[in-house]
Amino acid sequence: MSEEGISVVGLAASATIVCVAVAISAWQQLGLGRTLIWAASRAAFQLLSVGFVLSFLLDPKTPLVVAFAWIVVMLAFAGWTARSRAPEVPNMAFLATLSLSSAAVIALGLLFGLGVFSLNPRTLIPLGGMVVGNSISATVLLARRIIDSFEEQRSQIEARLALGHTRNQASNPCLRSALRTALIPQVETTKAVGIIFLPGAMVGLILGGTDPQIAVAVQVTVMYMVLGSVSISTTVLGLGLRRLLFTNDLRLRRTSVVP
């Protein structure tokens, strides 16, 4: 890597690593060769396309309102993506968009409000992308887990309701278990950072020539932001989905009939 960055030839050469993965798939007869090639090609196309857009968005002359508009588009697309990943979850697009928006408002509001980062397109867009990107997988995992858990333990929940428990009291054990399942991967990632692996943001800064101590400070801040945003988004989605799964007279809906 030169001071000017990675050349086109270098970018193409890096694809040889994907060829190794394809070769392993063929060797072990995994049947993932085409999938690996498609995933790598799609990722390259998407990132290169976004790179051109970011060149405009991150220009110092770009108004801040344009950056906020990009965050809104990002949240809407994330909601649609969550719905496609978990089609069995009722109103998933709305719930995911609401939960991710709540996480973005709180996490970014604290970081910029407390002056941790200066508010401009160059900081708003990457940080917003990290909030949404790291939270979407956890929200999809949580939503699926809630649907499965509520259905598996339907008899126990209905028994608690019959004994006079409230909706929250009857479903709290299932909701807590689902939240733990969704949060544990991010918690474990946070615990292992720096020792078992070096995060992408930190590696990128170091490769870009930033002092390691500065890179570490930025990475710690980002990890805290991600952990908090994942917690917020999963909690908002969990509470919203639980409310949706009960009727006004405290009957547990069948997911197939939830509008």
C-alpha positions as CSV (number, residue, x, y, z in Angstrom):
1,M,0.0,0.0,0.0
2,S,1.5,3.3,-1.1
3,E,0.8,6.7,0.5
4,E,-1.7,7.4,-2.3
5,G,-3.7,4.3,-1.3
6,I,-4.3,1.0,-3.0
7,S,-4.1,0.9,-6.8
8,V,-6.5,-0.7,-9.1
9,V,-4.0,-3.5,-9.7
10,G,-3.6,-3.9,-5.9
11,L,-7.4,-4.0,-5.5
12,A,-7.7,-6.7,-8.2
13,A,-4.8,-8.7,-6.6
14,S,-6.6,-8.7,-3.3
15,A,-9.3,-10.8,-4.9
16,T,-6.9,-13.7,-5.0
17,I,-7.9,-14.2,-1.3
18,V,-11.4,-14.9,-2.4
19,C,-10.1,-17.4,-4.9
20,V,-8.6,-19.3,-2.0
21,A,-12.0,-19.5,-0.4
22,V,-13.5,-20.7,-3.7
23,A,-10.8,-23.3,-4.0
24,I,-11.5,-24.5,-0.5
25,S,-15.2,-24.7,-1.3
26,A,-14.5,-26.8,-4.4
27,W,-12.0,-29.0,-2.5
28,Q,-14.5,-29.8,0.3
29,Q,-17.4,-29.9,-2.1
30,L,-19.3,-27.2,-0.2
31,G,-21.1,-25.9,-3.2
32,L,-20.4,-22.3,-2.2
33,G,-18.2,-21.3,-5.1
34,R,-20.8,-19.2,-7.0
35,T,-22.2,-17.7,-3.8
36,L,-18.7,-16.6,-2.7
37,I,-18.0,-15.0,-6.1
38,W,-21.4,-13.3,-6.2
39,A,-21.0,-12.0,-2.6
40,A,-17.5,-10.6,-3.4
41,S,-18.6,-9.1,-6.6
42,R,-21.7,-7.5,-5.1
43,A,-19.7,-6.1,-2.2
44,A,-17.2,-4.5,-4.5
45,F,-19.9,-3.0,-6.7
46,Q,-21.8,-1.6,-3.8
47,L,-18.8,-0.2,-2.0
48,L,-17.4,1.4,-5.2
49,S,-20.8,2.9,-6.0
50,V,-21.1,4.2,-2.4
51,G,-17.6,5.6,-2.7
52,F,-18.6,7.9,-5.5
53,V,-21.7,9.1,-3.5
54,L,-19.6,9.6,-0.4
55,S,-17.1,11.7,-2.4
56,F,-19.9,14.2,-2.8
57,L,-21.5,13.8,0.6
58,L,-18.2,14.2,2.5
59,D,-17.2,17.2,0.6
60,P,-16.6,20.2,3.0
61,K,-19.0,22.3,0.8
62,T,-21.9,19.8,1.2
63,P,-24.6,21.2,3.4
64,L,-25.2,19.3,6.7
65,V,-28.9,18.8,5.8
66,V,-27.8,16.6,2.9
67,A,-26.0,14.3,5.4
68,F,-29.1,14.1,7.6
69,A,-31.1,13.2,4.5
70,W,-28.6,10.4,3.7
71,I,-29.1,9.1,7.3
72,V,-32.9,9.0,6.8
73,V,-32.5,7.1,3.5
74,M,-30.2,4.7,5.3
75,L,-32.7,4.1,8.0
76,A,-35.5,3.5,5.6
77,F,-33.4,1.0,3.6
78,A,-32.4,-0.7,6.8
79,G,-36.0,-1.2,7.7
80,W,-36.8,-2.7,4.3
81,T,-33.7,-5.0,4.6
82,A,-34.8,-6.2,8.0
83,R,-38.3,-7.0,6.7
84,S,-36.8,-9.1,3.9
85,R,-34.6,-10.9,6.3
86,A,-37.4,-11.7,8.7
87,P,-40.6,-11.8,6.7
88,E,-42.4,-13.9,9.3
89,V,-42.3,-11.0,11.8
90,P,-45.4,-8.7,11.6
91,N,-44.8,-5.0,10.8
92,M,-41.0,-5.7,10.8
93,A,-40.2,-2.8,8.5
94,F,-41.9,-0.3,10.8
95,L,-40.5,-1.8,14.0
96,A,-37.0,-2.0,12.6
97,T,-37.0,1.5,11.3
98,L,-38.4,2.8,14.6
99,S,-35.9,0.9,16.7
100,L,-32.9,1.9,14.5
101,S,-34.0,5.5,14.4
102,S,-34.3,5.6,18.2
103,A,-30.7,4.2,18.5
104,A,-29.4,6.6,16.0
105,V,-31.0,9.7,17.6
106,I,-29.8,8.7,21.2
107,A,-26.3,7.5,20.3
108,L,-25.5,10.2,17.8
109,G,-27.2,12.9,19.9
110,L,-25.0,12.0,22.9
111,L,-21.8,11.9,20.9
112,F,-22.3,15.2,19.1
113,G,-24.2,16.8,22.0
114,L,-21.3,16.1,24.4
115,G,-18.8,17.3,21.9
116,V,-17.0,13.9,21.5
117,F,-17.1,14.6,17.7
118,S,-17.7,17.8,15.8
119,L,-20.9,17.7,13.8
120,N,-20.3,17.7,10.1
121,P,-21.0,15.3,7.2
122,R,-17.6,13.6,7.5
123,T,-18.4,12.4,11.0
124,L,-22.2,12.1,10.9
125,I,-22.4,9.8,7.9
126,P,-19.8,7.2,9.0
127,L,-21.0,7.1,12.6
128,G,-24.6,6.8,11.5
129,G,-23.7,4.0,9.2
130,M,-22.0,2.2,12.1
131,V,-25.0,2.6,14.3
132,V,-27.4,1.2,11.7
133,G,-25.1,-1.5,10.3
134,N,-24.2,-3.0,13.7
135,S,-27.8,-2.8,15.0
136,I,-29.7,-4.3,12.1
137,S,-28.4,-7.9,12.6
138,A,-29.2,-7.8,16.3
139,T,-32.8,-6.5,15.7
140,V,-33.4,-9.2,13.1
141,L,-32.1,-11.9,15.5
142,L,-34.2,-10.6,18.3
143,A,-37.4,-10.4,16.3
144,R,-37.0,-14.0,15.1
145,R,-36.2,-15.2,18.6
146,I,-39.3,-13.5,20.1
147,I,-41.6,-15.0,17.5
148,D,-40.2,-18.5,18.0
149,S,-40.1,-18.1,21.8
150,F,-43.6,-16.8,22.2
151,E,-44.9,-19.6,20.0
152,E,-42.9,-22.3,21.8
153,Q,-44.0,-21.1,25.2
154,R,-47.6,-20.1,24.2
155,S,-49.1,-22.4,26.8
156,Q,-47.0,-21.0,29.7
157,I,-47.8,-17.4,28.6
158,E,-51.5,-18.1,28.3
159,A,-51.5,-19.9,31.7
160,R,-50.0,-16.8,33.4
161,L,-52.6,-14.6,31.7
162,A,-55.3,-16.9,33.0
163,L,-53.9,-16.5,36.5
164,G,-54.3,-12.8,36.3
165,H,-50.8,-11.7,35.2
166,T,-50.4,-8.7,33.1
167,R,-49.1,-8.9,29.5
168,N,-45.7,-7.8,30.6
169,Q,-45.6,-10.2,33.6
170,A,-46.7,-13.1,31.4
171,S,-44.2,-12.5,28.6
172,N,-41.2,-11.1,30.5
173,P,-39.3,-14.4,30.7
174,C,-39.5,-14.9,27.0
175,L,-38.6,-11.3,26.2
176,R,-35.6,-11.3,28.6
177,S,-34.2,-14.5,27.1
178,A,-34.6,-13.1,23.5
179,L,-32.9,-9.9,24.5
180,R,-30.0,-11.8,26.0
181,T,-29.6,-13.9,22.9
182,A,-29.5,-10.8,20.7
183,L,-27.1,-8.8,22.9
184,I,-24.6,-11.5,23.8
185,P,-22.8,-11.5,20.4
186,Q,-22.1,-7.8,20.6
187,V,-21.1,-8.1,24.3
188,E,-18.6,-10.9,23.5
189,T,-17.2,-8.8,20.5
190,T,-16.7,-5.9,22.8
191,K,-14.9,-8.0,25.4
192,A,-12.6,-9.5,22.8
193,V,-11.6,-6.3,21.0
194,G,-8.0,-5.4,21.0
195,I,-6.7,-8.8,22.2
196,I,-8.3,-11.4,19.9
197,F,-8.9,-9.1,17.0
198,L,-8.4,-5.5,15.9
199,P,-11.6,-3.7,14.7
200,G,-11.9,-2.4,11.2
201,A,-12.1,1.3,12.1
202,M,-8.9,1.1,14.1
203,V,-7.1,-0.8,11.4
204,G,-8.3,1.6,8.8
205,L,-7.0,4.6,10.7
206,I,-3.6,2.9,11.4
207,L,-3.2,2.0,7.7
208,G,-4.1,5.6,6.8
209,G,-1.1,6.8,8.9
210,T,-3.0,7.9,12.1
211,D,-1.1,7.6,15.4
212,P,-2.1,4.3,17.1
213,Q,-3.1,6.1,20.3
214,I,-5.5,8.3,18.4
215,A,-6.8,5.3,16.5
216,V,-7.4,3.5,19.8
217,A,-9.3,6.4,21.3
218,V,-11.5,6.6,18.2
219,Q,-12.1,2.9,18.3
220,V,-13.0,2.8,22.0
221,T,-15.6,5.6,21.4
222,V,-17.0,3.7,18.4
223,M,-17.3,0.4,20.3
224,Y,-19.1,2.2,23.2
225,M,-21.5,3.8,20.6
226,V,-22.1,0.4,18.9
227,L,-22.8,-1.4,22.2
228,G,-25.2,1.3,23.3
229,S,-27.0,1.5,20.0
230,V,-27.5,-2.2,19.8
231,S,-28.9,-2.3,23.3
232,I,-31.3,0.6,22.5
233,S,-32.5,-0.8,19.1
234,T,-33.2,-4.3,20.4
235,T,-35.0,-3.0,23.5
236,V,-37.3,-0.7,21.4
237,L,-38.0,-3.4,18.9
238,G,-38.6,-6.0,21.6
239,L,-41.1,-3.9,23.5
240,G,-42.9,-2.8,20.3
241,L,-43.1,-6.4,19.0
242,R,-44.4,-7.7,22.3
243,R,-47.2,-5.1,22.4
244,L,-48.1,-6.1,18.8
245,L,-48.4,-9.8,19.7
246,F,-51.1,-9.2,22.3
247,T,-54.7,-8.2,21.6
248,N,-56.4,-5.4,23.7
249,D,-58.1,-8.1,25.8
250,L,-54.8,-9.7,26.5
251,R,-54.9,-12.7,24.2
252,L,-51.7,-13.8,22.5
253,R,-52.0,-13.6,18.7
254,R,-51.1,-16.2,16.2
255,T,-48.3,-14.5,14.1
256,S,-50.0,-15.7,11.0
257,V,-53.0,-13.5,11.7
258,V,-51.2,-10.4,12.9
259,P,-51.8,-7.6,10.3
